Amino acid sequence: MDTHIHYVQTGIIAAFGSQLIDWLNHYTFVEEQRFSDPAYAWQVAESFCDELLPNGTTTALTSCAVYPESVDALFKAASARNMRMAAGKVLDGP
């Protein structure tokens, strides 16, 4: 079980940022906007779930993006793998 993970940040893991606000503005908010596209959200949700399973994680409390497409994709991908997710949107930045 993972009690704090952001699936919508999968693509920016280890992205450099000198300060938190810089990292949020230059990477996080830009990446999370891409989750308004259902195809992109689905692609990342599939990859995210595929990475959790080999590490023994079958249940997670997962932050999604503000876009409903990001939440729908995660639940669909998790359901296809018999995973449990407590997930929902988080507020977007400026």
LORO-355550 format. One record per atom (N, C-alpha, C): y, x, z. Coordinates in steps of 0.001 Angstrom, whole numbers, plus 500000, padded with zeros to 6 digits. Atoms other than C-alpha are relative to their C-alpha. Last residue first. Layout:
N
+--------+--------+--------+
:     py :     px :     pz :
+--------+--------+--------+
:      Y :      X :      Z :
...
+--------+--------+--------+
// end
This chain:
94
+--------+--------+--------+
:     py :     px :     pz :
+--------+--------+--------+
: 498719 : 500422 : 500586 :
: 529543 : 498051 : 488984 :
: 499931 : 499669 : 498530 :
: 498794 : 499256 : 499637 :
: 525987 : 498190 : 490261 :
: 501221 : 499482 : 499275 :
: 499592 : 498968 : 500925 :
: 523236 : 495632 : 489926 :
: 501293 : 500646 : 500485 :
: 498670 : 500122 : 500584 :
: 521775 : 493640 : 492780 :
: 500315 : 501206 : 499125 :
: 499021 : 499401 : 499105 :
: 518039 : 493738 : 493325 :
: 501346 : 499926 : 499299 :
: 498837 : 499287 : 500532 :
: 515525 : 491476 : 491654 :
: 500820 : 500618 : 501124 :
: 498907 : 500839 : 500417 :
: 512176 : 490613 : 493097 :
: 501166 : 500837 : 499541 :
: 498973 : 499424 : 500860 :
: 508860 : 491943 : 494223 :
: 501084 : 498984 : 499696 :
: 498877 : 500761 : 499444 :
: 506007 : 491530 : 496659 :
: 501206 : 500602 : 499287 :
: 498625 : 499510 : 499957 :
: 503218 : 492773 : 494477 :
: 500874 : 499003 : 500738 :
: 499084 : 500888 : 499277 :
: 499456 : 492402 : 494697 :
: 501372 : 500660 : 500067 :
: 499159 : 499334 : 499008 :
: 497230 : 494015 : 492094 :
: 500862 : 498953 : 500691 :
: 500354 : 500483 : 498654 :
: 494399 : 492274 : 490255 :
: 500743 : 500735 : 501102 :
: 500756 : 498933 : 499337 :
: 495060 : 494424 : 487162 :
: 499525 : 499596 : 501398 :
: 501051 : 499571 : 500924 :
: 496255 : 491644 : 484830 :
: 499094 : 501054 : 500615 :
: 501026 : 501044 : 500021 :
: 498196 : 490216 : 487777 :
: 498826 : 500390 : 499105 :
: 500753 : 499899 : 498749 :
: 500111 : 493462 : 488200 :
: 498857 : 498993 : 500027 :
: 500786 : 498763 : 500039 :
: 501169 : 493546 : 484539 :
: 499137 : 500143 : 501251 :
: 501012 : 500148 : 501038 :
: 502280 : 489895 : 484586 :
: 499086 : 501233 : 499955 :
: 501028 : 500906 : 499507 :
: 504078 : 490266 : 487918 :
: 498871 : 499824 : 498976 :
: 500753 : 499364 : 498920 :
: 505904 : 493353 : 486679 :
: 498894 : 499090 : 500507 :
: 500873 : 498965 : 500556 :
: 506902 : 491793 : 483370 :
: 499159 : 500649 : 501086 :
: 501096 : 500640 : 500722 :
: 508260 : 488650 : 485026 :
: 499002 : 501025 : 499468 :
: 500900 : 500574 : 498995 :
: 510340 : 490684 : 487482 :
: 498779 : 499377 : 499317 :
: 500635 : 498877 : 499294 :
: 511935 : 492845 : 484795 :
: 498989 : 499497 : 501015 :
: 501026 : 499408 : 500855 :
: 512575 : 489847 : 482551 :
: 499269 : 501138 : 500701 :
: 501283 : 500682 : 499760 :
: 514426 : 488143 : 485405 :
: 498856 : 500579 : 499167 :
: 500431 : 500808 : 501140 :
: 517185 : 490792 : 485072 :
: 498645 : 499341 : 500272 :
: 499360 : 501300 : 499875 :
: 518713 : 492041 : 488329 :
: 499525 : 499034 : 498911 :
: 498589 : 500034 : 500388 :
: 516282 : 494933 : 488264 :
: 500533 : 498576 : 500172 :
: 499834 : 500172 : 501439 :
: 513007 : 495198 : 490188 :
: 501493 : 500092 : 499680 :
: 498681 : 500444 : 500445 :
: 512296 : 496517 : 493655 :
: 500024 : 499945 : 498481 :
: 499409 : 499369 : 501166 :
: 508634 : 496675 : 494635 :
: 501366 : 499417 : 499660 :
: 498723 : 500704 : 499869 :
: 506834 : 496008 : 497891 :
: 500917 : 500702 : 499010 :
: 498709 : 499334 : 499821 :
: 503446 : 497285 : 496796 :
: 501120 : 498991 : 500216 :
: 499030 : 500946 : 499456 :
: 499725 : 496532 : 496756 :
: 501316 : 500738 : 500212 :
: 500299 : 501292 : 500622 :
: 496914 : 498227 : 494818 :
: 500983 : 498920 : 500428 :
: 499022 : 501021 : 499618 :
: 497866 : 501844 : 495482 :
: 499711 : 498720 : 499225 :
: 500515 : 500872 : 498959 :
: 494835 : 504124 : 495334 :
: 500951 : 498918 : 500460 :
: 499583 : 499440 : 498716 :
: 496524 : 506922 : 493420 :
: 499586 : 499109 : 501171 :
: 500770 : 498778 : 499765 :
: 494604 : 506046 : 490251 :
: 500352 : 500680 : 501339 :
: 501428 : 500185 : 499735 :
: 496006 : 502498 : 490619 :
: 499214 : 501290 : 500229 :
: 500294 : 500291 : 498594 :
: 499706 : 503297 : 490926 :
: 498502 : 500004 : 500290 :
: 499828 : 498792 : 499178 :
: 500106 : 505043 : 487572 :
: 499666 : 499752 : 501468 :
: 501046 : 499044 : 500354 :
: 498647 : 502173 : 485520 :
: 500094 : 501280 : 500817 :
: 501240 : 500461 : 499370 :
: 500903 : 499747 : 487387 :
: 498847 : 500953 : 499705 :
: 499839 : 499940 : 498543 :
: 504009 : 501731 : 486435 :
: 498705 : 499604 : 500708 :
: 500114 : 498589 : 499619 :
: 502885 : 502211 : 482824 :
: 500046 : 500166 : 501514 :
: 501372 : 499570 : 500294 :
: 502315 : 498490 : 482326 :
: 499775 : 501435 : 500471 :
: 500854 : 500640 : 498992 :
: 505605 : 497617 : 484047 :
: 498543 : 500404 : 499802 :
: 499874 : 499247 : 498753 :
: 507426 : 500172 : 481874 :
: 499114 : 499407 : 501094 :
: 500502 : 498641 : 500212 :
: 506162 : 498687 : 478613 :
: 500034 : 500797 : 501302 :
: 501454 : 500066 : 500051 :
: 506713 : 495107 : 479816 :
: 499391 : 501395 : 499872 :
: 500461 : 500296 : 498640 :
: 510329 : 495775 : 480806 :
: 498479 : 499993 : 500053 :
: 499843 : 498765 : 499216 :
: 510950 : 497403 : 477413 :
: 499489 : 499795 : 501423 :
: 500967 : 499023 : 500518 :
: 509512 : 494426 : 475544 :
: 500074 : 501307 : 500783 :
: 501361 : 500271 : 499515 :
: 511384 : 491936 : 477746 :
: 498959 : 501015 : 499529 :
: 500864 : 500109 : 501171 :
: 514779 : 493589 : 477043 :
: 498556 : 499794 : 500477 :
: 499674 : 501324 : 500545 :
: 517038 : 492928 : 480051 :
: 499179 : 499724 : 498740 :
: 501011 : 500977 : 499616 :
: 515198 : 495871 : 481585 :
: 500381 : 498569 : 499645 :
: 501001 : 500079 : 501069 :
: 517379 : 498333 : 479651 :
: 498946 : 498938 : 500288 :
: 499494 : 500927 : 501015 :
: 520210 : 497605 : 482079 :
: 499001 : 499820 : 498861 :
: 500342 : 501368 : 499611 :
: 518107 : 499279 : 484789 :
: 500522 : 498961 : 499009 :
: 501421 : 500278 : 500223 :
: 518280 : 502634 : 483013 :
: 499666 : 498540 : 500296 :
: 500228 : 499937 : 501444 :
: 522097 : 502678 : 482800 :
: 498543 : 499639 : 499681 :
: 499453 : 501228 : 500564 :
: 522446 : 501525 : 486416 :
: 499784 : 499944 : 498489 :
: 500623 : 501226 : 499514 :
: 520088 : 504229 : 487631 :
: 500522 : 498750 : 499308 :
: 501415 : 500191 : 500302 :
: 521088 : 507227 : 485530 :
: 499504 : 498597 : 500353 :
: 500416 : 499319 : 501226 :
: 524778 : 508048 : 485276 :
: 498552 : 499749 : 499613 :
: 499175 : 500326 : 501171 :
: 526257 : 505551 : 487742 :
: 499485 : 500602 : 498700 :
: 500038 : 501432 : 500279 :
: 523490 : 505688 : 490358 :
: 500743 : 499663 : 498708 :
: 501343 : 500306 : 500466 :
: 523099 : 509457 : 490153 :
: 499880 : 498521 : 499640 :
: 500120 : 499441 : 501349 :
: 526842 : 509987 : 490431 :
: 498647 : 499643 : 499395 :
: 499228 : 500874 : 500888 :
: 527010 : 507603 : 493413 :
: 499956 : 500501 : 498558 :
: 500676 : 501273 : 500233 :
: 524179 : 509483 : 495136 :
: 500761 : 499128 : 499004 :
: 499695 : 500945 : 498933 :
: 525823 : 512872 : 494716 :
: 499329 : 498679 : 499653 :
: 499429 : 499205 : 498914 :
: 524800 : 515901 : 492657 :
: 500344 : 499144 : 501210 :
: 498754 : 500625 : 499593 :
: 522435 : 513895 : 490492 :
: 500568 : 500754 : 501185 :
: 499041 : 499270 : 499172 :
: 519491 : 515255 : 488559 :
: 501225 : 499151 : 500313 :
: 498755 : 499792 : 500741 :
: 516792 : 512899 : 487265 :
: 501027 : 500630 : 500946 :
: 499565 : 498594 : 499981 :
: 513578 : 513482 : 489272 :
: 501233 : 500261 : 499131 :
: 500487 : 499208 : 498868 :
: 512177 : 510031 : 488447 :
: 500396 : 501454 : 499790 :
: 498968 : 499037 : 499586 :
: 514366 : 508447 : 485784 :
: 499582 : 500787 : 501237 :
: 499556 : 499111 : 501066 :
: 511794 : 506525 : 483754 :
: 501022 : 501038 : 500411 :
: 501108 : 499155 : 500446 :
: 510052 : 504993 : 486769 :
: 500468 : 501040 : 498986 :
: 499515 : 498620 : 500016 :
: 513357 : 503698 : 488158 :
: 498911 : 500976 : 499563 :
: 499018 : 499857 : 501075 :
: 512604 : 500071 : 487276 :
: 500623 : 501392 : 499954 :
: 500675 : 499821 : 501286 :
: 509440 : 500278 : 489380 :
: 500995 : 500211 : 498865 :
: 499159 : 500625 : 501022 :
: 511469 : 500884 : 492513 :
: 499348 : 500209 : 498642 :
: 500048 : 499317 : 501294 :
: 509160 : 501606 : 495458 :
: 500828 : 499203 : 498992 :
: 498651 : 499848 : 500560 :
: 509233 : 500794 : 499152 :
: 499906 : 500827 : 498720 :
: 499055 : 500977 : 499458 :
: 506218 : 499526 : 501119 :
: 501432 : 500159 : 499491 :
: 498704 : 499314 : 500031 :
: 503469 : 501231 : 499127 :
: 501038 : 498972 : 500424 :
: 498823 : 500852 : 500000 :
: 500000 : 500000 : 500000 :
: 501239 : 500897 : 500000 :
+--------+--------+--------+
// end
